[in-house]
Structures are given as C-alpha cells and as structure tokens.
Amino acid sequence: MSLSKHLVIGMLAVALLTLGVPAWSSGYMLTEISKESAKCIECHKKESRVIYEQWGDSKHYRGNIGCYECHKAEPEDVDALEHEGALISIIVSPRDCARCHEREVEEFAGSHHSKAGRIMGSLDNVLAEVVEGNKGFVTPMFPMGISAAAVNGCWQCHGSEVKVMPNGELDPATWPNTGIGRINPDGSEGSCTACHSRHTFSAAQARNPENCGKCHMGPDHPQIEIYNESKHGIAFRANIDKMNLDSPKWIVGEDYSAAPTCATCHMSATTNQPVTHDVGLRISWNNRPPKSVRPEVSDAKMGLPGANIPWQVRRENMQDVCTNCHNIKYVENFYKQYDGLIDLYHEKFADPGLELMALAKPLMKPVAFGNKIDWTWFELWHHEGRRARHGVSMMGPDITHWHGTYEIAKHWYVKFIPQLEELVAKGYKSDDPEKKAAAKALEDKIDEVLNHNNHKWFLNKLDPEEIAKRKARAEEFKARYKD
C-alpha cells in the first residue's frame, strides 16, 4: 500500500477516535451524520427517494456513513464535480471504498475479478468491436465512433474504461457501468457495486447465487445454469428460508447448513477460513483458456499475488468448505472425477486441436474469424469446452455431457476435421510450394490424430476385441433389464 493511502487511513482513524468512535476492522462508524451528508440527504430524500430508501436500509445508515463520505472528491481528481458547494465524484471506486474497507479492497485488487476490464484487448472484444459491431456509436470521447455491441455487451460485465469529458461529466459510452473490472478515472480497477448493489450494499444479496448470474451465465460460462441444475442449487431453492442470508457472521456449518451458494464456496467464511474477496483462492483449475491451466500460472501472467499460492493449497481451501457437509472420501473422489474430465478434454481435443490449428494457419486467411474453421475452433474450446469443464467443476452432469462433451465431439468430427481436410485439399491445389508443404504437414498430423486410440473409432479401426466386449456388455444389459 502507498504511504499516502496509509496516511489517509491513519488520519481518518485518528479523527474518529478523537470523537470517541471505535474503529472496527470492517469499517468505521461516526457518532452522527456529517454536515455535508446531511445537506445531501435533505435534497435526495425528496428528489431521489429510492436512493434514500435504499441507503436507509443499509449498514452505512446505521453507522452514520452518508453520501459525502463515499462520494467526496479532491480537487486533483479528474472526475471531481462541484455540486451544491461540495466537490464530489459520481463514481465510488474501490480506492474510495478502501478508506474504510482496506482489507477487502486489497484482496479484491489481487483477484482476477478486478482485472476483468482487460478483456478490451482480447479476442472476445475483437468480436464485439469488429465482427459483430461497427463504429456507429459516436460520443464526445469517441468522436470516431465505438461499437454499441461492445459497450452494451462485453463492457457491462467486464467493465469499461470510464472516460471523463472536458466538462467533468462521464462519457455515455462508458457510463453507466458496474462491470466488475471497470477501469476507473482514479486508476483503480474494479467495481464493488458489481456485487454489492447501491445503495443498500446488502450482504444477503451478494450471497445469493443470482447475484453472480448477471455475468456467469450463457454459452461460454454458464455457472448459474450449472448451479441451478446441481444438487447444491436444488437444495438452496428448497431451503432458502433456512439459509440465514442476513447473518452478519454467516459461517457455513454454524449459521447455515442447508445448501451452499456461490459465495459459500468461493468467498465466505468457514470455521477455519475468513471471508476472502479473491475468488480464485479456492479454485484449482482455471478453465477459461483453450487448455485449462493451474490458477497460479494465470495469476503470474497478470502479475497477481496469487502467483505464489499453488493450486494444491487452493484445493485444500475448497475442500475445507466441502467437508462442512461431505466426508473427505466423498470430496476426494469428486476431485478425481473432475480431474479425469479435464484430462480427457486435454488429451482428446485440446492438445491435438491446438497443434492442428497451428499447422492450419499457413493455409488460412490471415484475418481473425475470416475462416469457417476460426468459428468452429473458437466455439469448440470457448463455448463447448468451457461448458464441459465448468459443468464438471460444479457437479452439473447435463451441462457437462449434452451441452459439453457431446457438442465438442459432434463438432470435432462433423465440422473441425472436415474443414481441416478442405484446407489440405486447397493447399495441394496451390502453385505455392510453401502452401503444398503446409498441406502435407497438416495432412500428416490429421492422420496421426485420427489413428490415435482416442479417435480411431472414426476410421472404423476399433480393435475387434474391444468391439466384442462392447457387444457382450450390450447383450448383458438387455438380458438384465428385459421385460
């Protein structure tokens, strides 16, 4: 933490203690509403009754933390606005929240959530800005235009880079935005209100699985659909009245035991672990890339402190959560099943797919998504591959299979391989010797892959012994269950 931030926190603590107010580890309380906030309240209780009502239902209200304590700005802040005699900023950034919630913000800043806004330099954003969109949305800070598909899609979950116009107002292409990795005018990354919605900042809402479902859903990362399918989600809906979601402590096994939510597993306290705002510290596989990697590997690439926390420690952290409801053998066997599916996906599809695509590049148009096979491969790993991996990680069998491995296999054999063969045929017809050589290399690799035990069924090359065993099992099954 910077010296200046230490000084700010220290000065605030001294000021509060001078007033005889105790400083709590989770924040600070004031003995009374400040004169600045009182002035805000006088107006907003008439002009913004919903905001006033929500604030009145919050812990901030009970601690006399008002509008000004959160929205106050300094003259050097790029988004500072003069409003009714006070300097304020519209955006309350994590840096602002850290005035009181220092530990929570530090943990969040070290997480992948806070870096979600960096998608703006990714392949996904190329889709939204170029392939799906155009530059028809013109604003003061985007005079040459920006894609409305990116503004209203990608940026609303991942976060926009909020731009301040010369008059101090926020550019409409970048605000409103509560994307969890929002890049704020003060340089901080993230948005606390992505999970703790204004102005109640309800812990119960943040603990509810639907809170995460705003972003963690859909064809590429359907966590909310997986959760709803799983026994965990079924138990939650059947026992929501037993979940004690408003409990200040909310320790699994002490304050509730009917079901886990997303927060239970990834963030909330156990008898052995405190609450954490780094949602990656209990995850032992990062299933986002074409091939899954250990989380410390991806943390190292982003320069995050998690680079020093091995996946084995993270798995132990999650197992600590699991064993509040399940015995250790149950938990260990689940992880064996999970790892088995990851190994299958890697060996059968991800590893050979990456090799085949690398060999296919010289035979393709150099424009991303300019080839049929670009789309096929992207959906194989980005949609279907992720669904299979995320599905098994959260015990969602239908999504693991029918929306995952089934779709991978179908499109591998009826789209991906035929499209590679088309590239080979086109390469052989070329007058360019380099194209012919590339076609030969790709053809050899296709032949190698399809003759592997994982794929040789497709060439009708299953071993006769295996065919006989499968036939015997089928007959046994029919005999056992015949009418």
Secondary structure, DSSP 8 states (H G I E B T S, - for coil): --HHHHHHHHHHHHHHHHTT--EETTEE--SS--HHHHHHHHHHHHH-HHHHHHHHTSHHHHTT--HHHHHB--TT-TT-EEETTEEE-S---HHHHTTT-HHHHHHHHTSSGGGGGGGGGSHHHHIIIIIS--S-EEETTEEEEE-HHIIIIIHHHH--B--B-TTS-B-TTT-S---TT-B-TTS-B--GGGTS-TTT--HHHHHSHHHHTTTS-SSS--HHHHHHHSHHHHHHHHSGGGS-TT-SS--BTTTB-S---HHHHHTS--SS----S-TTTT-S-B-SSSS-B-HHHHHHHTT-GGGGS-HHHHHHHHHHHHTTTS-HHHHHHHHHHHHHHHHHHIIIIIHHHHHHHHHHGGGS-SSTT-SHHHHHHHIIIIIIIHHHHHHHHTT-HHHHIIIIIHHHHHHIIIIIHHHHHHHHHHHHH-S-HHHHHHHHHHHHHHHHHHTSTTTGGGGT---HHHHHHHHHHHHHHHHHH--
